[in-house]
Amino acid sequence: MAKNPNKKSLKRDNSLYGATIFFFAACLAEFFLLAVRKYYIHGDVVTEHLAWHDRLLVFAGLGAAVLVLGAVLSVLWKADERKRLFGWGLASLGVFFSCGSLLIRTFVEPAVMLLSVVVPVLMVLSVLWAFYDRECSLSLTILCASLVVLWVCRRLFSSLTMGMPVKVLSVVYVLLLGGLCYLAKNGKLSRLLSPNADLLPLYVSCGLSAAGIVLALFSATVAYYAMWCLGIVLFALAVYYTVKQL
């Protein structure tokens, strides 16, 4: 008989609580992006755009303050998992408002488009990490991140100012995928993955992602079809892991 029969139920409750915290944080982020799109991107230049240009600096400062507060609370509440999750939720929201406001102020509409894609993806991933096995969550996270990278590549490859930086960052991302596979193969991710974790989905996710991004470096059209291919793989893996969890 298990020493603590309620331990599994408590862990699931904490996972649900954490997923709820990050879900509401993502909703706040989306409302902010909607306001930015309405008043800063499409608003009147004199009465709205210029005012929001200054307000974004205020949001960046407030975000930095919330980030520090969340990090401090997470450390102070490290013995209580629920309170610690709330602290990390605050810290994540602070990162979004501080970094996101500066990105929007610098790159304007492309930054808003990118964040509008990233925030829903992170919302879904928070649920995956709460309820799925670690190797499953990591594989799906890699595929989601790769889809975002391909989306950015397709949008900005032709840009005179952002084309080259995007290509360089794409190559760095491919190298990081290779490094992740190397660490997993040599058992260097013991804190993240269990010793008997099935690494095949991880290798498949990294391999397909790397191949798609490398091919996409040569054509925006290839990036478009690579997004579809990775999307199909992502859906298939999500269905497989959902059935497996059940």
Biotite code that builds the C-alpha atoms (Angstrom):
import biotite.structure as struc

atoms = struc.array([
    struc.Atom([0.000, 0.000, 0.000], chain_id="A", res_id=1, res_name="MET", atom_name="CA", element="C"),
    struc.Atom([1.299, 3.473, -0.849], chain_id="A", res_id=2, res_name="ALA", atom_name="CA", element="C"),
    struc.Atom([2.648, 5.478, 2.053], chain_id="A", res_id=3, res_name="LYS", atom_name="CA", element="C"),
    struc.Atom([0.755, 8.537, 0.956], chain_id="A", res_id=4, res_name="ASN", atom_name="CA", element="C"),
    struc.Atom([-2.279, 7.682, -1.211], chain_id="A", res_id=5, res_name="PRO", atom_name="CA", element="C"),
    struc.Atom([-3.181, 11.373, -1.575], chain_id="A", res_id=6, res_name="ASN", atom_name="CA", element="C"),
    struc.Atom([0.204, 12.393, -2.975], chain_id="A", res_id=7, res_name="LYS", atom_name="CA", element="C"),
    struc.Atom([-0.741, 11.768, -6.609], chain_id="A", res_id=8, res_name="LYS", atom_name="CA", element="C"),
    struc.Atom([-4.039, 13.641, -6.196], chain_id="A", res_id=9, res_name="SER", atom_name="CA", element="C"),
    struc.Atom([-2.254, 16.565, -4.534], chain_id="A", res_id=10, res_name="LEU", atom_name="CA", element="C"),
    struc.Atom([0.286, 16.727, -7.362], chain_id="A", res_id=11, res_name="LYS", atom_name="CA", element="C"),
    struc.Atom([-2.512, 16.778, -9.929], chain_id="A", res_id=12, res_name="ARG", atom_name="CA", element="C"),
    struc.Atom([-4.323, 19.548, -8.021], chain_id="A", res_id=13, res_name="ASP", atom_name="CA", element="C"),
    struc.Atom([-1.126, 21.615, -7.906], chain_id="A", res_id=14, res_name="ASN", atom_name="CA", element="C"),
    struc.Atom([-0.604, 21.033, -11.632], chain_id="A", res_id=15, res_name="SER", atom_name="CA", element="C"),
    struc.Atom([-4.129, 22.236, -12.344], chain_id="A", res_id=16, res_name="LEU", atom_name="CA", element="C"),
    struc.Atom([-3.571, 25.275, -10.124], chain_id="A", res_id=17, res_name="TYR", atom_name="CA", element="C"),
    struc.Atom([-0.311, 26.108, -11.916], chain_id="A", res_id=18, res_name="GLY", atom_name="CA", element="C"),
    struc.Atom([-1.890, 25.709, -15.345], chain_id="A", res_id=19, res_name="ALA", atom_name="CA", element="C"),
    struc.Atom([-4.743, 28.005, -14.273], chain_id="A", res_id=20, res_name="THR", atom_name="CA", element="C"),
    struc.Atom([-2.297, 30.671, -13.050], chain_id="A", res_id=21, res_name="ILE", atom_name="CA", element="C"),
    struc.Atom([-0.384, 30.692, -16.333], chain_id="A", res_id=22, res_name="PHE", atom_name="CA", element="C"),
    struc.Atom([-3.623, 30.575, -18.346], chain_id="A", res_id=23, res_name="PHE", atom_name="CA", element="C"),
    struc.Atom([-4.925, 33.776, -16.721], chain_id="A", res_id=24, res_name="PHE", atom_name="CA", element="C"),
    struc.Atom([-1.488, 35.403, -17.102], chain_id="A", res_id=25, res_name="ALA", atom_name="CA", element="C"),
    struc.Atom([-1.615, 34.606, -20.829], chain_id="A", res_id=26, res_name="ALA", atom_name="CA", element="C"),
    struc.Atom([-5.144, 36.052, -21.044], chain_id="A", res_id=27, res_name="CYS", atom_name="CA", element="C"),
    struc.Atom([-3.904, 39.337, -19.533], chain_id="A", res_id=28, res_name="LEU", atom_name="CA", element="C"),
    struc.Atom([-1.061, 39.354, -22.040], chain_id="A", res_id=29, res_name="ALA", atom_name="CA", element="C"),
    struc.Atom([-3.511, 38.848, -24.916], chain_id="A", res_id=30, res_name="GLU", atom_name="CA", element="C"),
    struc.Atom([-5.748, 41.713, -23.718], chain_id="A", res_id=31, res_name="PHE", atom_name="CA", element="C"),
    struc.Atom([-2.650, 43.926, -23.607], chain_id="A", res_id=32, res_name="PHE", atom_name="CA", element="C"),
    struc.Atom([-1.740, 42.964, -27.190], chain_id="A", res_id=33, res_name="LEU", atom_name="CA", element="C"),
    struc.Atom([-5.287, 43.695, -28.353], chain_id="A", res_id=34, res_name="LEU", atom_name="CA", element="C"),
    struc.Atom([-5.102, 47.161, -26.769], chain_id="A", res_id=35, res_name="ALA", atom_name="CA", element="C"),
    struc.Atom([-1.695, 47.796, -28.348], chain_id="A", res_id=36, res_name="VAL", atom_name="CA", element="C"),
    struc.Atom([-2.960, 46.708, -31.746], chain_id="A", res_id=37, res_name="ARG", atom_name="CA", element="C"),
    struc.Atom([-6.037, 48.956, -31.481], chain_id="A", res_id=38, res_name="LYS", atom_name="CA", element="C"),
    struc.Atom([-4.453, 52.120, -30.076], chain_id="A", res_id=39, res_name="TYR", atom_name="CA", element="C"),
    struc.Atom([-0.739, 51.907, -30.956], chain_id="A", res_id=40, res_name="TYR", atom_name="CA", element="C"),
    struc.Atom([-0.782, 50.168, -34.340], chain_id="A", res_id=41, res_name="ILE", atom_name="CA", element="C"),
    struc.Atom([-4.108, 51.320, -35.800], chain_id="A", res_id=42, res_name="HIS", atom_name="CA", element="C"),
    struc.Atom([-4.853, 54.338, -33.606], chain_id="A", res_id=43, res_name="GLY", atom_name="CA", element="C"),
    struc.Atom([-4.706, 58.006, -34.494], chain_id="A", res_id=44, res_name="ASP", atom_name="CA", element="C"),
    struc.Atom([-1.083, 59.144, -34.747], chain_id="A", res_id=45, res_name="VAL", atom_name="CA", element="C"),
    struc.Atom([-1.489, 62.328, -32.696], chain_id="A", res_id=46, res_name="VAL", atom_name="CA", element="C"),
    struc.Atom([-3.961, 61.349, -29.976], chain_id="A", res_id=47, res_name="THR", atom_name="CA", element="C"),
    struc.Atom([-3.256, 57.625, -29.503], chain_id="A", res_id=48, res_name="GLU", atom_name="CA", element="C"),
    struc.Atom([-0.054, 56.370, -31.157], chain_id="A", res_id=49, res_name="HIS", atom_name="CA", element="C"),
    struc.Atom([2.267, 58.934, -29.575], chain_id="A", res_id=50, res_name="LEU", atom_name="CA", element="C"),
    struc.Atom([0.644, 58.538, -26.159], chain_id="A", res_id=51, res_name="ALA", atom_name="CA", element="C"),
    struc.Atom([1.054, 54.763, -26.267], chain_id="A", res_id=52, res_name="TRP", atom_name="CA", element="C"),
    struc.Atom([4.652, 55.151, -27.460], chain_id="A", res_id=53, res_name="HIS", atom_name="CA", element="C"),
    struc.Atom([5.409, 56.715, -24.063], chain_id="A", res_id=54, res_name="ASP", atom_name="CA", element="C"),
    struc.Atom([3.133, 54.360, -22.146], chain_id="A", res_id=55, res_name="ARG", atom_name="CA", element="C"),
    struc.Atom([5.070, 51.355, -23.406], chain_id="A", res_id=56, res_name="LEU", atom_name="CA", element="C"),
    struc.Atom([8.065, 52.563, -21.402], chain_id="A", res_id=57, res_name="LEU", atom_name="CA", element="C"),
    struc.Atom([5.820, 52.728, -18.333], chain_id="A", res_id=58, res_name="VAL", atom_name="CA", element="C"),
    struc.Atom([4.611, 49.164, -18.996], chain_id="A", res_id=59, res_name="PHE", atom_name="CA", element="C"),
    struc.Atom([8.231, 48.037, -19.383], chain_id="A", res_id=60, res_name="ALA", atom_name="CA", element="C"),
    struc.Atom([9.114, 49.562, -15.995], chain_id="A", res_id=61, res_name="GLY", atom_name="CA", element="C"),
    struc.Atom([6.055, 48.055, -14.317], chain_id="A", res_id=62, res_name="LEU", atom_name="CA", element="C"),
    struc.Atom([6.856, 44.693, -15.885], chain_id="A", res_id=63, res_name="GLY", atom_name="CA", element="C"),
    struc.Atom([10.393, 44.786, -14.487], chain_id="A", res_id=64, res_name="ALA", atom_name="CA", element="C"),
    struc.Atom([8.979, 45.559, -11.026], chain_id="A", res_id=65, res_name="ALA", atom_name="CA", element="C"),
    struc.Atom([6.479, 42.671, -11.277], chain_id="A", res_id=66, res_name="VAL", atom_name="CA", element="C"),
    struc.Atom([9.299, 40.370, -12.431], chain_id="A", res_id=67, res_name="LEU", atom_name="CA", element="C"),
    struc.Atom([11.398, 41.205, -9.371], chain_id="A", res_id=68, res_name="VAL", atom_name="CA", element="C"),
    struc.Atom([8.375, 40.846, -7.072], chain_id="A", res_id=69, res_name="LEU", atom_name="CA", element="C"),
    struc.Atom([7.461, 37.463, -8.530], chain_id="A", res_id=70, res_name="GLY", atom_name="CA", element="C"),
    struc.Atom([11.027, 36.162, -8.263], chain_id="A", res_id=71, res_name="ALA", atom_name="CA", element="C"),
    struc.Atom([11.314, 37.306, -4.646], chain_id="A", res_id=72, res_name="VAL", atom_name="CA", element="C"),
    struc.Atom([7.965, 35.756, -3.693], chain_id="A", res_id=73, res_name="LEU", atom_name="CA", element="C"),
    struc.Atom([8.944, 32.486, -5.380], chain_id="A", res_id=74, res_name="SER", atom_name="CA", element="C"),
    struc.Atom([12.086, 32.325, -3.260], chain_id="A", res_id=75, res_name="VAL", atom_name="CA", element="C"),
    struc.Atom([10.285, 33.277, -0.050], chain_id="A", res_id=76, res_name="LEU", atom_name="CA", element="C"),
    struc.Atom([7.516, 30.748, -0.715], chain_id="A", res_id=77, res_name="TRP", atom_name="CA", element="C"),
    struc.Atom([9.725, 27.906, -1.927], chain_id="A", res_id=78, res_name="LYS", atom_name="CA", element="C"),
    struc.Atom([8.320, 25.584, 0.773], chain_id="A", res_id=79, res_name="ALA", atom_name="CA", element="C"),
    struc.Atom([4.735, 26.060, -0.463], chain_id="A", res_id=80, res_name="ASP", atom_name="CA", element="C"),
    struc.Atom([4.316, 24.807, -4.041], chain_id="A", res_id=81, res_name="GLU", atom_name="CA", element="C"),
    struc.Atom([1.086, 26.671, -4.734], chain_id="A", res_id=82, res_name="ARG", atom_name="CA", element="C"),
    struc.Atom([2.410, 30.018, -3.537], chain_id="A", res_id=83, res_name="LYS", atom_name="CA", element="C"),
    struc.Atom([5.638, 29.405, -5.447], chain_id="A", res_id=84, res_name="ARG", atom_name="CA", element="C"),
    struc.Atom([3.653, 28.783, -8.640], chain_id="A", res_id=85, res_name="LEU", atom_name="CA", element="C"),
    struc.Atom([1.821, 32.074, -8.102], chain_id="A", res_id=86, res_name="PHE", atom_name="CA", element="C"),
    struc.Atom([5.190, 33.813, -7.752], chain_id="A", res_id=87, res_name="GLY", atom_name="CA", element="C"),
    struc.Atom([6.457, 32.283, -10.975], chain_id="A", res_id=88, res_name="TRP", atom_name="CA", element="C"),
    struc.Atom([3.242, 33.335, -12.710], chain_id="A", res_id=89, res_name="GLY", atom_name="CA", element="C"),
    struc.Atom([3.865, 36.932, -11.634], chain_id="A", res_id=90, res_name="LEU", atom_name="CA", element="C"),
    struc.Atom([7.481, 36.709, -12.779], chain_id="A", res_id=91, res_name="ALA", atom_name="CA", element="C"),
    struc.Atom([6.414, 35.380, -16.194], chain_id="A", res_id=92, res_name="SER", atom_name="CA", element="C"),
    struc.Atom([3.899, 38.191, -16.582], chain_id="A", res_id=93, res_name="LEU", atom_name="CA", element="C"),
    struc.Atom([6.627, 40.672, -15.636], chain_id="A", res_id=94, res_name="GLY", atom_name="CA", element="C"),
    struc.Atom([8.951, 39.261, -18.307], chain_id="A", res_id=95, res_name="VAL", atom_name="CA", element="C"),
    struc.Atom([6.231, 39.617, -20.912], chain_id="A", res_id=96, res_name="PHE", atom_name="CA", element="C"),
    struc.Atom([5.367, 43.237, -20.067], chain_id="A", res_id=97, res_name="PHE", atom_name="CA", element="C"),
    struc.Atom([8.985, 44.387, -19.706], chain_id="A", res_id=98, res_name="SER", atom_name="CA", element="C"),
    struc.Atom([10.499, 42.642, -22.734], chain_id="A", res_id=99, res_name="CYS", atom_name="CA", element="C"),
    struc.Atom([7.340, 42.721, -24.849], chain_id="A", res_id=100, res_name="GLY", atom_name="CA", element="C"),
    struc.Atom([6.803, 46.461, -24.404], chain_id="A", res_id=101, res_name="SER", atom_name="CA", element="C"),
    struc.Atom([10.388, 47.203, -25.447], chain_id="A", res_id=102, res_name="LEU", atom_name="CA", element="C"),
    struc.Atom([10.115, 44.883, -28.458], chain_id="A", res_id=103, res_name="LEU", atom_name="CA", element="C"),
    struc.Atom([6.850, 46.509, -29.561], chain_id="A", res_id=104, res_name="ILE", atom_name="CA", element="C"),
    struc.Atom([8.310, 49.995, -29.105], chain_id="A", res_id=105, res_name="ARG", atom_name="CA", element="C"),
    struc.Atom([11.328, 49.024, -31.240], chain_id="A", res_id=106, res_name="THR", atom_name="CA", element="C"),
    struc.Atom([9.814, 46.883, -34.018], chain_id="A", res_id=107, res_name="PHE", atom_name="CA", element="C"),
    struc.Atom([6.130, 47.945, -33.769], chain_id="A", res_id=108, res_name="VAL", atom_name="CA", element="C"),
    struc.Atom([3.801, 45.721, -35.840], chain_id="A", res_id=109, res_name="GLU", atom_name="CA", element="C"),
    struc.Atom([6.153, 42.728, -36.458], chain_id="A", res_id=110, res_name="PRO", atom_name="CA", element="C"),
    struc.Atom([6.704, 42.460, -32.699], chain_id="A", res_id=111, res_name="ALA", atom_name="CA", element="C"),
    struc.Atom([2.950, 42.532, -32.026], chain_id="A", res_id=112, res_name="VAL", atom_name="CA", element="C"),
    struc.Atom([2.390, 39.811, -34.627], chain_id="A", res_id=113, res_name="MET", atom_name="CA", element="C"),
    struc.Atom([5.128, 37.648, -33.114], chain_id="A", res_id=114, res_name="LEU", atom_name="CA", element="C"),
    struc.Atom([3.854, 38.038, -29.552], chain_id="A", res_id=115, res_name="LEU", atom_name="CA", element="C"),
    struc.Atom([0.294, 37.327, -30.708], chain_id="A", res_id=116, res_name="SER", atom_name="CA", element="C"),
    struc.Atom([1.550, 33.922, -31.856], chain_id="A", res_id=117, res_name="VAL", atom_name="CA", element="C"),
    struc.Atom([3.895, 33.205, -28.947], chain_id="A", res_id=118, res_name="VAL", atom_name="CA", element="C"),
    struc.Atom([1.414, 33.921, -26.130], chain_id="A", res_id=119, res_name="VAL", atom_name="CA", element="C"),
    struc.Atom([-1.244, 31.346, -27.178], chain_id="A", res_id=120, res_name="PRO", atom_name="CA", element="C"),
    struc.Atom([1.520, 28.793, -27.770], chain_id="A", res_id=121, res_name="VAL", atom_name="CA", element="C"),
    struc.Atom([2.859, 29.343, -24.248], chain_id="A", res_id=122, res_name="LEU", atom_name="CA", element="C"),
    struc.Atom([-0.686, 29.089, -22.899], chain_id="A", res_id=123, res_name="MET", atom_name="CA", element="C"),
    struc.Atom([-1.067, 25.624, -24.431], chain_id="A", res_id=124, res_name="VAL", atom_name="CA", element="C"),
    struc.Atom([2.411, 24.533, -23.332], chain_id="A", res_id=125, res_name="LEU", atom_name="CA", element="C"),
    struc.Atom([1.673, 25.446, -19.716], chain_id="A", res_id=126, res_name="SER", atom_name="CA", element="C"),
    struc.Atom([-1.192, 22.942, -19.809], chain_id="A", res_id=127, res_name="VAL", atom_name="CA", element="C"),
    struc.Atom([1.016, 20.294, -21.433], chain_id="A", res_id=128, res_name="LEU", atom_name="CA", element="C"),
    struc.Atom([3.751, 20.659, -18.803], chain_id="A", res_id=129, res_name="TRP", atom_name="CA", element="C"),
    struc.Atom([1.128, 20.449, -16.066], chain_id="A", res_id=130, res_name="ALA", atom_name="CA", element="C"),
    struc.Atom([-0.502, 17.184, -17.122], chain_id="A", res_id=131, res_name="PHE", atom_name="CA", element="C"),
    struc.Atom([1.758, 15.305, -19.539], chain_id="A", res_id=132, res_name="TYR", atom_name="CA", element="C"),
    struc.Atom([4.960, 13.325, -18.961], chain_id="A", res_id=133, res_name="ASP", atom_name="CA", element="C"),
    struc.Atom([8.165, 15.333, -19.170], chain_id="A", res_id=134, res_name="ARG", atom_name="CA", element="C"),
    struc.Atom([9.505, 13.667, -22.337], chain_id="A", res_id=135, res_name="GLU", atom_name="CA", element="C"),
    struc.Atom([6.128, 14.238, -23.990], chain_id="A", res_id=136, res_name="CYS", atom_name="CA", element="C"),
    struc.Atom([5.955, 17.865, -22.904], chain_id="A", res_id=137, res_name="SER", atom_name="CA", element="C"),
    struc.Atom([9.531, 18.520, -24.042], chain_id="A", res_id=138, res_name="LEU", atom_name="CA", element="C"),
    struc.Atom([8.912, 16.995, -27.492], chain_id="A", res_id=139, res_name="SER", atom_name="CA", element="C"),
    struc.Atom([5.742, 19.017, -28.026], chain_id="A", res_id=140, res_name="LEU", atom_name="CA", element="C"),
    struc.Atom([7.466, 22.167, -26.754], chain_id="A", res_id=141, res_name="THR", atom_name="CA", element="C"),
    struc.Atom([10.260, 21.720, -29.312], chain_id="A", res_id=142, res_name="ILE", atom_name="CA", element="C"),
    struc.Atom([7.752, 21.335, -32.131], chain_id="A", res_id=143, res_name="LEU", atom_name="CA", element="C"),
    struc.Atom([5.779, 24.402, -30.996], chain_id="A", res_id=144, res_name="CYS", atom_name="CA", element="C"),
    struc.Atom([8.958, 26.479, -30.721], chain_id="A", res_id=145, res_name="ALA", atom_name="CA", element="C"),
    struc.Atom([10.051, 25.303, -34.167], chain_id="A", res_id=146, res_name="SER", atom_name="CA", element="C"),
    struc.Atom([6.702, 26.335, -35.641], chain_id="A", res_id=147, res_name="LEU", atom_name="CA", element="C"),
    struc.Atom([7.161, 29.808, -34.168], chain_id="A", res_id=148, res_name="VAL", atom_name="CA", element="C"),
    struc.Atom([10.706, 29.987, -35.598], chain_id="A", res_id=149, res_name="VAL", atom_name="CA", element="C"),
    struc.Atom([9.441, 28.941, -39.038], chain_id="A", res_id=150, res_name="LEU", atom_name="CA", element="C"),
    struc.Atom([6.638, 31.502, -38.845], chain_id="A", res_id=151, res_name="TRP", atom_name="CA", element="C"),
    struc.Atom([9.166, 34.238, -38.044], chain_id="A", res_id=152, res_name="VAL", atom_name="CA", element="C"),
    struc.Atom([11.437, 33.036, -40.859], chain_id="A", res_id=153, res_name="CYS", atom_name="CA", element="C"),
    struc.Atom([8.624, 33.112, -43.395], chain_id="A", res_id=154, res_name="ARG", atom_name="CA", element="C"),
    struc.Atom([7.586, 36.604, -42.319], chain_id="A", res_id=155, res_name="ARG", atom_name="CA", element="C"),
    struc.Atom([10.998, 38.266, -42.034], chain_id="A", res_id=156, res_name="LEU", atom_name="CA", element="C"),
    struc.Atom([13.366, 36.488, -44.424], chain_id="A", res_id=157, res_name="PHE", atom_name="CA", element="C"),
    struc.Atom([12.754, 39.121, -47.102], chain_id="A", res_id=158, res_name="SER", atom_name="CA", element="C"),
    struc.Atom([13.212, 42.029, -44.689], chain_id="A", res_id=159, res_name="SER", atom_name="CA", element="C"),
    struc.Atom([16.255, 44.171, -45.427], chain_id="A", res_id=160, res_name="LEU", atom_name="CA", element="C"),
    struc.Atom([16.875, 44.917, -41.742], chain_id="A", res_id=161, res_name="THR", atom_name="CA", element="C"),
    struc.Atom([15.721, 41.715, -40.014], chain_id="A", res_id=162, res_name="MET", atom_name="CA", element="C"),
    struc.Atom([16.437, 39.060, -42.645], chain_id="A", res_id=163, res_name="GLY", atom_name="CA", element="C"),
    struc.Atom([20.056, 38.340, -41.708], chain_id="A", res_id=164, res_name="MET", atom_name="CA", element="C"),
    struc.Atom([19.555, 38.420, -37.882], chain_id="A", res_id=165, res_name="PRO", atom_name="CA", element="C"),
    struc.Atom([16.632, 35.987, -38.262], chain_id="A", res_id=166, res_name="VAL", atom_name="CA", element="C"),
    struc.Atom([18.769, 33.602, -40.313], chain_id="A", res_id=167, res_name="LYS", atom_name="CA", element="C"),
    struc.Atom([21.583, 33.745, -37.764], chain_id="A", res_id=168, res_name="VAL", atom_name="CA", element="C"),
    struc.Atom([19.192, 33.084, -34.876], chain_id="A", res_id=169, res_name="LEU", atom_name="CA", element="C"),
    struc.Atom([17.644, 30.205, -36.840], chain_id="A", res_id=170, res_name="SER", atom_name="CA", element="C"),
    struc.Atom([21.071, 28.571, -37.191], chain_id="A", res_id=171, res_name="VAL", atom_name="CA", element="C"),
    struc.Atom([21.694, 29.079, -33.466], chain_id="A", res_id=172, res_name="VAL", atom_name="CA", element="C"),
    struc.Atom([18.346, 27.426, -32.736], chain_id="A", res_id=173, res_name="TYR", atom_name="CA", element="C"),
    struc.Atom([19.295, 24.402, -34.863], chain_id="A", res_id=174, res_name="VAL", atom_name="CA", element="C"),
    struc.Atom([22.587, 24.104, -32.946], chain_id="A", res_id=175, res_name="LEU", atom_name="CA", element="C"),
    struc.Atom([20.669, 24.251, -29.656], chain_id="A", res_id=176, res_name="LEU", atom_name="CA", element="C"),
    struc.Atom([18.469, 21.381, -30.853], chain_id="A", res_id=177, res_name="LEU", atom_name="CA", element="C"),
    struc.Atom([21.585, 19.343, -31.576], chain_id="A", res_id=178, res_name="GLY", atom_name="CA", element="C"),
    struc.Atom([22.977, 20.177, -28.145], chain_id="A", res_id=179, res_name="GLY", atom_name="CA", element="C"),
    struc.Atom([19.726, 19.133, -26.493], chain_id="A", res_id=180, res_name="LEU", atom_name="CA", element="C"),
    struc.Atom([19.835, 15.727, -28.211], chain_id="A", res_id=181, res_name="CYS", atom_name="CA", element="C"),
    struc.Atom([23.454, 15.286, -27.152], chain_id="A", res_id=182, res_name="TYR", atom_name="CA", element="C"),
    struc.Atom([22.643, 16.080, -23.518], chain_id="A", res_id=183, res_name="LEU", atom_name="CA", element="C"),
    struc.Atom([19.643, 13.739, -23.538], chain_id="A", res_id=184, res_name="ALA", atom_name="CA", element="C"),
    struc.Atom([21.667, 10.880, -25.069], chain_id="A", res_id=185, res_name="LYS", atom_name="CA", element="C"),
    struc.Atom([24.375, 11.213, -22.427], chain_id="A", res_id=186, res_name="ASN", atom_name="CA", element="C"),
    struc.Atom([21.942, 11.408, -19.519], chain_id="A", res_id=187, res_name="GLY", atom_name="CA", element="C"),
    struc.Atom([22.658, 15.054, -18.748], chain_id="A", res_id=188, res_name="LYS", atom_name="CA", element="C"),
    struc.Atom([18.979, 15.929, -18.423], chain_id="A", res_id=189, res_name="LEU", atom_name="CA", element="C"),
    struc.Atom([18.290, 13.790, -15.360], chain_id="A", res_id=190, res_name="SER", atom_name="CA", element="C"),
    struc.Atom([16.532, 16.685, -13.601], chain_id="A", res_id=191, res_name="ARG", atom_name="CA", element="C"),
    struc.Atom([14.172, 17.090, -16.524], chain_id="A", res_id=192, res_name="LEU", atom_name="CA", element="C"),
    struc.Atom([13.739, 13.530, -17.817], chain_id="A", res_id=193, res_name="LEU", atom_name="CA", element="C"),
    struc.Atom([13.419, 10.274, -15.907], chain_id="A", res_id=194, res_name="SER", atom_name="CA", element="C"),
    struc.Atom([16.138, 7.612, -16.446], chain_id="A", res_id=195, res_name="PRO", atom_name="CA", element="C"),
    struc.Atom([13.721, 5.319, -18.330], chain_id="A", res_id=196, res_name="ASN", atom_name="CA", element="C"),
    struc.Atom([12.245, 8.094, -20.494], chain_id="A", res_id=197, res_name="ALA", atom_name="CA", element="C"),
    struc.Atom([11.570, 7.261, -24.141], chain_id="A", res_id=198, res_name="ASP", atom_name="CA", element="C"),
    struc.Atom([13.899, 9.558, -26.079], chain_id="A", res_id=199, res_name="LEU", atom_name="CA", element="C"),
    struc.Atom([12.752, 8.604, -29.583], chain_id="A", res_id=200, res_name="LEU", atom_name="CA", element="C"),
    struc.Atom([10.004, 11.298, -29.777], chain_id="A", res_id=201, res_name="PRO", atom_name="CA", element="C"),
    struc.Atom([12.576, 13.857, -28.611], chain_id="A", res_id=202, res_name="LEU", atom_name="CA", element="C"),
    struc.Atom([15.024, 12.836, -31.355], chain_id="A", res_id=203, res_name="TYR", atom_name="CA", element="C"),
    struc.Atom([12.252, 12.875, -33.963], chain_id="A", res_id=204, res_name="VAL", atom_name="CA", element="C"),
    struc.Atom([11.055, 16.323, -32.862], chain_id="A", res_id=205, res_name="SER", atom_name="CA", element="C"),
    struc.Atom([14.571, 17.791, -32.901], chain_id="A", res_id=206, res_name="CYS", atom_name="CA", element="C"),
    struc.Atom([15.499, 16.112, -36.199], chain_id="A", res_id=207, res_name="GLY", atom_name="CA", element="C"),
    struc.Atom([12.392, 17.165, -38.096], chain_id="A", res_id=208, res_name="LEU", atom_name="CA", element="C"),
    struc.Atom([12.561, 20.675, -36.641], chain_id="A", res_id=209, res_name="SER", atom_name="CA", element="C"),
    struc.Atom([16.214, 21.094, -37.592], chain_id="A", res_id=210, res_name="ALA", atom_name="CA", element="C"),
    struc.Atom([15.610, 19.769, -41.117], chain_id="A", res_id=211, res_name="ALA", atom_name="CA", element="C"),
    struc.Atom([12.632, 22.051, -41.650], chain_id="A", res_id=212, res_name="GLY", atom_name="CA", element="C"),
    struc.Atom([14.450, 25.154, -40.434], chain_id="A", res_id=213, res_name="ILE", atom_name="CA", element="C"),
    struc.Atom([17.604, 24.439, -42.474], chain_id="A", res_id=214, res_name="VAL", atom_name="CA", element="C"),
    struc.Atom([15.532, 23.975, -45.647], chain_id="A", res_id=215, res_name="LEU", atom_name="CA", element="C"),
    struc.Atom([13.502, 27.083, -44.822], chain_id="A", res_id=216, res_name="ALA", atom_name="CA", element="C"),
    struc.Atom([16.689, 29.168, -44.829], chain_id="A", res_id=217, res_name="LEU", atom_name="CA", element="C"),
    struc.Atom([16.611, 29.012, -48.634], chain_id="A", res_id=218, res_name="PHE", atom_name="CA", element="C"),
    struc.Atom([12.977, 29.840, -49.325], chain_id="A", res_id=219, res_name="SER", atom_name="CA", element="C"),
    struc.Atom([9.938, 31.345, -47.640], chain_id="A", res_id=220, res_name="ALA", atom_name="CA", element="C"),
    struc.Atom([7.792, 28.892, -49.612], chain_id="A", res_id=221, res_name="THR", atom_name="CA", element="C"),
    struc.Atom([9.697, 25.966, -48.118], chain_id="A", res_id=222, res_name="VAL", atom_name="CA", element="C"),
    struc.Atom([9.165, 27.518, -44.672], chain_id="A", res_id=223, res_name="ALA", atom_name="CA", element="C"),
    struc.Atom([5.413, 27.558, -45.325], chain_id="A", res_id=224, res_name="TYR", atom_name="CA", element="C"),
    struc.Atom([5.259, 23.855, -46.228], chain_id="A", res_id=225, res_name="TYR", atom_name="CA", element="C"),
    struc.Atom([7.638, 22.974, -43.387], chain_id="A", res_id=226, res_name="ALA", atom_name="CA", element="C"),
    struc.Atom([5.179, 24.619, -40.988], chain_id="A", res_id=227, res_name="MET", atom_name="CA", element="C"),
    struc.Atom([2.410, 22.392, -42.284], chain_id="A", res_id=228, res_name="TRP", atom_name="CA", element="C"),
    struc.Atom([4.537, 19.260, -41.954], chain_id="A", res_id=229, res_name="CYS", atom_name="CA", element="C"),
    struc.Atom([5.593, 20.071, -38.390], chain_id="A", res_id=230, res_name="LEU", atom_name="CA", element="C"),
    struc.Atom([2.010, 20.985, -37.547], chain_id="A", res_id=231, res_name="GLY", atom_name="CA", element="C"),
    struc.Atom([0.834, 17.540, -38.671], chain_id="A", res_id=232, res_name="ILE", atom_name="CA", element="C"),
    struc.Atom([3.588, 15.857, -36.635], chain_id="A", res_id=233, res_name="VAL", atom_name="CA", element="C"),
    struc.Atom([2.667, 18.005, -33.622], chain_id="A", res_id=234, res_name="LEU", atom_name="CA", element="C"),
    struc.Atom([-0.996, 17.036, -33.902], chain_id="A", res_id=235, res_name="PHE", atom_name="CA", element="C"),
    struc.Atom([-0.157, 13.335, -34.284], chain_id="A", res_id=236, res_name="ALA", atom_name="CA", element="C"),
    struc.Atom([2.146, 13.361, -31.245], chain_id="A", res_id=237, res_name="LEU", atom_name="CA", element="C"),
    struc.Atom([-0.399, 15.275, -29.174], chain_id="A", res_id=238, res_name="ALA", atom_name="CA", element="C"),
    struc.Atom([-3.102, 12.710, -29.998], chain_id="A", res_id=239, res_name="VAL", atom_name="CA", element="C"),
    struc.Atom([-0.725, 9.809, -29.266], chain_id="A", res_id=240, res_name="TYR", atom_name="CA", element="C"),
    struc.Atom([0.329, 11.221, -25.903], chain_id="A", res_id=241, res_name="TYR", atom_name="CA", element="C"),
    struc.Atom([-3.255, 12.084, -24.966], chain_id="A", res_id=242, res_name="THR", atom_name="CA", element="C"),
    struc.Atom([-4.363, 8.496, -25.610], chain_id="A", res_id=243, res_name="VAL", atom_name="CA", element="C"),
    struc.Atom([-1.309, 7.247, -23.721], chain_id="A", res_id=244, res_name="LYS", atom_name="CA", element="C"),
    struc.Atom([-2.097, 9.468, -20.720], chain_id="A", res_id=245, res_name="GLN", atom_name="CA", element="C"),
    struc.Atom([-5.677, 8.229, -20.636], chain_id="A", res_id=246, res_name="LEU", atom_name="CA", element="C"),
])
